[in-house]
């Protein structure tokens, strides 16, 4: 029974694949002049250039946002400064004891 199912499935696949070339040949071929193709390519080129410009603007905006310090960096800087003053106060206190 399994062989029969596989055989039917394979037959359907081959029939489907055999029908595809007929469908491809049945499509009408358009006569397109080179001027139309060039015009179409120029339009697509200008659209692509606009899209690329927009992407460059977005990347520049993201880089500008990343260059600015956030809250994490601000608090880290304040903690660093407080830590340096704490070390200086500790060293000064040890010198006074000696």
N, C-alpha and C positions, 0 to 999 in steps of 0.2 A: 504494500500500500504506500509505503514511504517513497519507493522508487517512482511510482506513478505521480505522486504529488510533486516530486522534484522535476520529473520530466515535463509535466504540465507547466510548472513555473518557468523552467528554462525555455520552453516553447513560446510562452507569452513574452518573455524578455527578448528573444530573438525576433519575434514578430514586431515588437515595439521598436527595436533598434533598426529593423529593416524598413520600417515606415518613416523613420526620421529623414533619410536622404531624399525620399520623395517629397516630403514637406519642404525641405530646404530648396529643392529645385523648383517647387511650385511658386515660390515667392517671386514677385515681380522685381526686376532689376531696374533701378532708376538711372536715367542718364543725368549725371551731375557734371556740370562743367567745372573746370578747375577754378574759375572765378568764384563760383558759389562755395567751393571747398575752402578757398583762401579767405573769403569773407567770414565763413563760419569759424575758421580757426582764429581769425583776428578777434572775433567777438568772444570766443572762449578764452583766448589769451588775456584780453582785457579784464574779463570776469575773474580769472585766476589771479591776475596781478592785484586786483582790488581785495580779493580774499587774503592773499599773502600780506598785503599792507595792513589789513585789519589784525591778522595774527601777530605781526610784528608789534603793532601798537599794544595789543593785549600782553604780550611778553614783556614789553618795556614797563607797562604799568605794574605787572607782577614783580618785576625786579625792583622797582621803586618801593613797593610795599615791603619787600623783604629786606631792603637796605635800612629801613627805619627801625630803631630799637623798640621792642615791645615791652610789656610790663615785666616779663621775666628778666630781661636784660637790665632794666632800670633797677629792680630790687637786687639783682646780683651785684651791680655796681655799688649800690648803697651799702650792701653787706660787706663788700670788699673794703670799702673805705672805713667802715666801722671796725672791721677786723684789724686793719692796719693801725688805727688809733688805739685799739685795745692792746695790741702787742707793744706799741710805744709806751702806753701807760704802765703795762706790766714791767717792761724793762726799766722805766724810770723808778718804779716802786722798789724793784730789787736793788737798784743802785743806792737808794736812800737807806735801805736796811744795812748795807755793808758799810 
